[in-house]
Amino acid sequence: MKQSTNEELKEDSSEAGKSAALPDAKDMATSLISYKEWTKSALTQRLLKRGCIQADIDVAMVWLEEQGLIDDRKYAFEFASSRMRTRLWGIIKISAELKKRGIDATLAQEATTSLKGETEEAAALAALQKWLRIKRFTPPLSSAVAFKASSHLRSKGFTGQAIGFAMNNNNNECPEEYPVVYEDQ
């Protein structure tokens, strides 16, 4: 019978420790989603960073979807609605942020399409009024202030149509040399 050397014992115990030390993707994923909503892509990236194996992550994602614990469609619609309502973002910025968070382009467009029209126009008007209040500008606005205001709305991701609506319905009596006509890029 061959006697094991001290090095062989260390090697065997380290291999056993590696398999025992690998984090369980399913447990870690359920722990992470208990704190906040995640997209499938973002959760996968987080689990990879934490040392989970891709095969285990795939199994965990299928299980989470079956249980209804992760749903990119629901996430996209709730995120879009929330950002427009609470942060007064326009659909361009919301769409870009959804794509950044791993939501595919068609789903991001579907989520933002539901917010086009009156909803976005109302948010643009609210964002404009908030900006004017913070900057302490009152109507009638000079052409320079009107330009700054429209630039602010563009930076918040509003479409040209929504910006035009907000500028025209703010009682700002914009001077003639600054026509409030916008085209989306």
Backbone torsions as a table, in degrees:
resi	resn	phi	psi	omega
1	MET	NA	131.1	-176.9
2	LYS	-83.5	134.6	177.5
3	GLN	-86.8	139.8	178.7
4	SER	-80.2	136.1	176.2
5	THR	-82.2	165.5	-179.5
6	ASN	-61.8	-37.9	-179.7
7	GLU	-66.4	-38.8	179.3
8	GLU	-65.0	-38.8	178.4
9	LEU	-64.8	-40.8	178.2
10	LYS	-63.0	-41.3	-179.8
11	GLU	-62.9	-45.5	179.7
12	ASP	-63.4	-42.6	-178.1
13	SER	-70.2	-32.9	179.3
14	SER	-70.6	-35.4	176.7
15	GLU	-66.2	-41.3	178.2
16	ALA	-66.8	-36.7	179.0
17	GLY	-67.4	-34.2	179.6
18	LYS	-63.6	-46.6	-178.6
19	SER	-68.5	-33.1	178.6
20	ALA	-76.1	-26.6	-176.4
21	ALA	-84.6	-13.7	179.3
22	LEU	-65.5	129.0	-178.5
23	PRO	-70.4	147.4	177.3
24	ASP	-82.8	117.9	-175.2
25	ALA	-61.7	-40.1	-177.5
26	LYS	-65.4	-45.4	179.4
27	ASP	-65.2	-43.2	-179.3
28	MET	-66.0	-39.7	179.5
29	ALA	-64.6	-44.3	179.6
30	THR	-65.3	-34.4	176.5
31	SER	-65.4	-44.2	-179.6
32	LEU	-65.4	-42.3	-177.3
33	ILE	-75.6	-10.4	176.2
34	SER	-73.1	-18.9	-179.4
35	TYR	-91.9	-36.2	-178.0
36	LYS	-160.9	169.0	176.6
37	GLU	-75.7	142.8	178.6
38	TRP	-130.1	150.9	168.0
39	THR	-85.4	159.8	179.6
40	LYS	-60.1	-43.0	-178.9
41	SER	-64.0	-47.5	-178.6
42	ALA	-65.0	-40.2	179.1
43	LEU	-66.5	-40.2	177.1
44	THR	-60.5	-45.7	179.6
45	GLN	-62.3	-41.0	179.7
46	ARG	-64.7	-42.0	179.9
47	LEU	-66.8	-36.8	176.1
48	LEU	-63.7	-41.4	178.1
49	LYS	-62.6	-32.9	-178.6
50	ARG	-84.7	3.5	172.6
51	GLY	96.8	11.5	177.9
52	CYS	-78.2	153.2	179.6
53	ILE	-85.4	143.0	-176.6
54	GLN	-57.1	-40.0	-179.8
55	ALA	-62.4	-41.0	177.9
56	ASP	-67.2	-37.0	179.4
57	ILE	-65.0	-42.5	179.3
58	ASP	-60.5	-42.8	178.0
59	VAL	-63.9	-42.6	179.8
60	ALA	-63.9	-40.3	180.0
61	MET	-64.6	-41.5	177.5
62	VAL	-61.8	-44.9	180.0
63	TRP	-63.1	-44.0	-180.0
64	LEU	-62.9	-39.3	177.9
65	GLU	-67.4	-39.9	178.2
66	GLU	-63.1	-36.7	-179.5
67	GLN	-80.2	-9.4	-178.6
68	GLY	76.9	19.9	-178.1
69	LEU	-87.2	-18.4	177.0
70	ILE	-137.1	127.2	-176.3
71	ASP	-149.2	104.9	-177.4
72	ASP	-62.2	-35.0	-179.7
73	ARG	-64.5	-49.5	179.0
74	LYS	-61.8	-42.9	179.2
75	TYR	-58.9	-46.6	-177.2
76	ALA	-61.6	-46.1	-178.6
77	PHE	-67.3	-42.2	179.5
78	GLU	-68.0	-40.6	178.6
79	PHE	-61.8	-47.7	-178.3
80	ALA	-60.8	-47.7	-179.4
81	SER	-63.6	-43.6	-178.6
82	SER	-64.1	-46.1	-178.2
83	ARG	-66.3	-35.9	178.6
84	MET	-70.7	-39.5	-176.0
85	ARG	-74.7	-44.7	-172.4
86	THR	-94.8	-35.6	-177.7
87	ARG	-106.0	-2.4	179.2
88	LEU	55.3	49.6	175.3
89	TRP	-90.9	151.2	174.1
90	GLY	-88.4	171.3	-174.5
91	ILE	-68.8	-26.3	178.5
92	ILE	-66.3	-46.6	-179.8
93	LYS	-68.4	-39.5	179.0
94	ILE	-62.8	-44.8	179.7
95	SER	-61.4	-43.9	178.9
96	ALA	-63.3	-40.6	-179.8
97	GLU	-68.0	-37.7	176.9
98	LEU	-63.1	-43.2	178.5
99	LYS	-63.7	-39.1	178.1
100	LYS	-62.5	-31.9	-179.6
101	ARG	-86.8	5.6	174.1
102	GLY	96.3	9.9	176.8
103	ILE	-84.2	133.4	-178.6
104	ASP	-67.6	157.3	-171.6
105	ALA	-60.1	-39.1	-178.2
106	THR	-67.8	-39.4	178.3
107	LEU	-68.9	-38.6	177.3
108	ALA	-63.0	-41.6	179.4
109	GLN	-66.9	-39.4	178.9
110	GLU	-62.3	-41.1	-179.6
111	ALA	-67.9	-38.2	-178.8
112	THR	-80.7	-25.7	178.9
113	THR	-61.7	-34.6	179.8
114	SER	-66.8	-16.9	-178.3
115	LEU	-99.3	-5.3	-178.4
116	LYS	-66.7	163.1	175.6
117	GLY	86.4	-131.7	-173.2
118	GLU	-60.4	-36.5	-178.5
119	THR	-65.3	-46.6	179.7
120	GLU	-68.3	-38.6	179.5
121	GLU	-63.3	-41.3	178.2
122	ALA	-64.8	-40.0	178.5
123	ALA	-66.8	-39.1	178.4
124	ALA	-64.1	-42.2	178.2
125	LEU	-63.9	-42.6	178.2
126	ALA	-64.2	-41.0	178.7
127	ALA	-64.5	-40.6	178.4
128	LEU	-64.1	-47.3	-179.2
129	GLN	-63.2	-38.0	177.5
130	LYS	-64.7	-45.3	-179.6
131	TRP	-61.9	-44.3	179.5
132	LEU	-63.3	-38.5	178.9
133	ARG	-65.6	-44.7	-179.5
134	ILE	-65.1	-42.6	-178.9
135	LYS	-80.9	-6.8	179.0
136	ARG	61.3	41.5	173.9
137	PHE	-98.4	141.4	176.9
138	THR	-125.5	148.5	177.4
139	PRO	-64.6	152.6	-4.0
140	PRO	-74.9	143.1	-178.0
141	LEU	-89.3	141.6	173.7
142	SER	-71.4	165.3	-179.4
143	SER	-64.4	-33.1	178.9
144	ALA	-66.8	-42.7	179.0
145	VAL	-68.4	-39.3	178.0
146	ALA	-62.9	-38.4	177.3
147	PHE	-64.9	-44.5	178.1
148	LYS	-62.3	-40.1	179.9
149	ALA	-64.1	-44.9	179.7
150	SER	-67.9	-34.2	175.7
151	SER	-64.6	-38.9	177.3
152	HIS	-61.9	-44.7	179.6
153	LEU	-65.0	-37.7	177.8
154	ARG	-64.1	-39.8	179.8
155	SER	-67.6	-22.6	176.6
156	LYS	-85.8	0.4	173.2
157	GLY	89.8	20.9	179.0
158	PHE	-83.8	148.3	177.5
159	THR	-74.9	163.5	178.5
160	GLY	-59.4	-37.9	179.2
161	GLN	-62.4	-43.8	-179.8
162	ALA	-68.2	-38.0	178.2
163	ILE	-64.8	-45.2	178.0
164	GLY	-59.6	-42.3	178.1
165	PHE	-60.8	-47.0	-177.7
166	ALA	-63.5	-44.2	-178.8
167	MET	-66.5	-38.0	-178.3
168	ASN	-77.4	-22.8	-176.4
169	ASN	-107.9	15.8	179.3
170	ASN	-98.0	5.4	-176.8
171	ASN	56.6	37.5	-176.7
172	ASN	-89.5	-4.4	177.7
173	GLU	42.5	60.6	-177.4
174	CYS	-62.5	135.7	179.2
175	PRO	-62.7	155.2	-177.0
176	GLU	-61.6	-31.3	-177.7
177	GLU	-70.5	-8.7	177.2
178	TYR	-120.6	82.1	179.9
179	PRO	-69.6	138.1	-178.3
180	VAL	-94.7	74.8	176.8
181	VAL	-129.3	125.7	-176.2
182	TYR	-125.4	149.7	173.6
183	GLU	-124.0	137.8	177.1
184	ASP	-72.5	147.4	179.4
185	GLN	-89.7	NA	NA
